[in-house]
Amino acid sequence: MVNTFGERPLGTLIALIGSSGYVMLAITNGSAAQRLRPQIGDPVSVELFVG
């Protein structure tokens, strides 16, 4: 989980909380939709590790 897109190198899969309060999956400077090819109804699992 990151606070901004710029916290990780280009092309990295990231998760962050968007301005509407939802968890967003994204690729920095790319398209998570193209890389992950999600379909409606696909399960999503989120694990948060604190360290």
N, CA and C of each residue as an Amber inpcrd file, in Angstrom:
protein
   153
   0.8590000  -1.1590000   0.0000000   0.0000000   0.0000000   0.0000000
   0.9100000   1.2270000   0.0000000   0.6280000   2.1410000  -0.8920000
   1.4090000   3.3710000  -0.9970000   0.4810000   4.5670000  -0.8590000
   1.0550000   5.7250000  -0.6360000   0.2690000   6.9550000  -0.5310000
   0.1240000   7.6720000  -1.8650000   1.1360000   7.5370000  -2.7340000
   1.1060000   8.2060000  -4.0370000   1.6780000   7.2800000  -5.1040000
   1.3230000   7.5590000  -6.3620000   1.8310000   6.7700000  -7.4790000
   3.3470000   6.8560000  -7.5880000   3.9310000   7.9720000  -7.2060000
   5.3590000   8.1950000  -7.3650000   6.2420000   7.4700000  -6.3780000
   5.6590000   6.7360000  -5.4370000   6.4650000   6.0540000  -4.4210000
   7.1320000   4.7760000  -4.9200000   6.7500000   4.2960000  -6.0850000
   7.3140000   3.0510000  -6.6130000   7.8280000   3.2700000  -8.0320000
   8.7540000   2.4300000  -8.4780000   9.2980000   2.5650000  -9.8300000
   8.2190000   2.3770000 -10.9000000   8.4690000   2.9160000 -12.0850000
   7.5430000   2.7730000 -13.2000000   7.2810000   1.3000000 -13.4980000
   6.0340000   0.9730000 -13.7970000   5.6620000  -0.3930000 -14.1420000
   5.3430000  -1.2840000 -12.9640000   5.3780000  -0.7410000 -11.7520000
   5.1300000  -1.5150000 -10.5450000   3.6340000  -1.5710000 -10.2340000
   3.1500000  -2.7580000  -9.8470000   1.7710000  -2.8970000  -9.3890000
   1.6810000  -2.3330000  -7.9770000   0.7370000  -1.4270000  -7.7510000
   0.5860000  -0.7970000  -6.4410000  -0.8750000  -0.8260000  -6.0140000
  -1.0940000  -0.6140000  -4.7400000  -2.4350000  -0.4220000  -4.1820000
  -2.3940000   0.8640000  -3.3690000  -3.4470000   1.6490000  -3.4830000
  -3.5420000   2.8790000  -2.7090000  -5.0070000   3.2180000  -2.4850000
  -5.2640000   4.0810000  -1.5200000  -6.6180000   4.5510000  -1.2490000
  -6.8530000   5.7790000  -2.1160000  -7.8730000   5.7170000  -2.9780000
  -8.1930000   6.8320000  -3.8600000  -8.9360000   7.9360000  -3.1290000
  -9.1830000   9.0250000  -3.8220000  -9.8390000  10.1890000  -3.2140000
 -11.2680000   9.8950000  -2.7790000 -11.8870000   8.8550000  -3.3380000
 -13.2470000   8.4860000  -2.9360000 -13.2590000   7.4780000  -1.7980000
 -12.0670000   7.0750000  -1.3190000 -11.9730000   6.1780000  -0.1800000
 -11.8970000   4.7010000  -0.5240000 -11.8730000   4.3630000  -1.8070000
 -11.7860000   2.9660000  -2.2280000 -10.3380000   2.5620000  -2.4620000
 -10.0410000   1.2720000  -2.2550000  -8.7160000   0.7490000  -2.5840000
  -8.6170000   0.6430000  -4.1010000  -7.5410000   1.1790000  -4.6380000
  -7.2980000   1.1350000  -6.0800000  -6.0650000   0.2800000  -6.3600000
  -6.1370000  -0.5510000  -7.3810000  -4.9640000  -1.2490000  -7.8870000
  -4.5280000  -0.5130000  -9.1360000  -3.2440000  -0.2870000  -9.2640000
  -2.7450000   0.4880000 -10.3960000  -1.3440000   0.0210000 -10.7600000
  -0.9460000   0.3620000 -11.9690000   0.4280000   0.1760000 -12.4270000
   0.9920000   1.5780000 -12.6040000   2.1150000   1.8620000 -11.9700000
   2.6860000   3.1940000 -12.1180000   3.0460000   3.4390000 -13.5770000
   2.4900000   4.5140000 -14.1180000   2.6870000   4.9030000 -15.5170000
   2.2990000   3.7840000 -16.4860000   1.2210000   3.0510000 -16.1470000
   0.7660000   1.9640000 -17.0040000  -0.7010000   1.6720000 -16.7640000
  -1.1350000   0.4960000 -17.1630000  -2.5350000   0.1060000 -17.0530000
  -2.6710000  -1.2190000 -16.3110000  -3.2430000  -1.1670000 -15.1040000
  -3.5110000  -2.3960000 -14.3580000  -4.5490000  -3.2360000 -15.0960000
  -5.5110000  -2.5880000 -15.7550000  -6.5450000  -3.3210000 -16.5000000
  -5.9150000  -4.1630000 -17.6080000  -4.9450000  -3.6020000 -18.3190000
  -4.2950000  -4.3560000 -19.3950000  -3.4280000  -5.4790000 -18.8550000
  -2.7320000  -5.2250000 -17.7560000  -1.8350000  -6.2520000 -17.2260000
  -2.5990000  -7.3670000 -16.5140000  -3.6030000  -7.0090000 -15.7010000
  -4.3090000  -8.0010000 -14.8890000  -5.5010000  -8.6290000 -15.6080000
  -6.0750000  -7.9250000 -16.5770000  -7.2480000  -8.3730000 -17.3250000
  -8.3720000  -8.8710000 -16.4100000  -8.7920000  -8.0330000 -15.4650000
  -9.8530000  -8.4610000 -14.5370000 -11.2110000  -8.5440000 -15.2350000
 -12.0630000  -9.4060000 -14.7160000 -13.4300000  -9.5520000 -15.1950000
 -14.3750000  -9.2860000 -14.0240000 -15.5680000  -8.8190000 -14.3200000
 -16.5670000  -8.6070000 -13.2730000 -16.7910000  -9.9310000 -12.5550000
 -16.7320000  -9.8900000 -11.2360000 -16.9270000 -11.0840000 -10.4180000
 -15.6440000 -11.7740000 -10.0150000 -14.5000000 -11.3620000 -10.5860000
 -13.2280000 -11.9540000 -10.1800000 -12.9770000 -11.6620000  -8.7030000
 -12.5140000 -12.6510000  -7.9460000 -12.1980000 -12.3930000  -6.5410000
 -10.9370000 -11.5340000  -6.4250000 -10.9030000 -10.7230000  -5.4020000
  -9.7370000  -9.8930000  -5.1020000  -9.3790000 -10.1220000  -3.6410000
  -8.1340000 -10.4230000  -3.3940000  -7.6600000 -10.6300000  -2.0330000
  -6.6210000  -9.5620000  -1.7150000  -6.7910000  -8.8990000  -0.5910000
  -5.8510000  -7.8620000  -0.1700000  -5.2940000  -8.2570000   1.1870000
  -3.9740000  -8.3210000   1.2770000  -3.3070000  -8.6000000   2.5400000
  -2.4330000  -7.4120000   2.8770000  -2.5550000  -6.9250000   4.0790000
  -1.7690000  -5.7800000   4.5150000  -0.7490000  -6.2460000   5.5410000
   0.5070000  -6.0420000   5.2180000   1.5910000  -6.3970000   6.1210000
   2.1600000  -5.1160000   6.7020000   2.2220000  -5.0440000   8.0020000
   2.7620000  -3.8700000   8.6740000   4.1890000  -4.2010000   9.0840000
   5.1140000  -3.3430000   8.7140000   6.4800000  -3.6780000   9.0280000
   7.3360000  -2.5590000   9.1510000
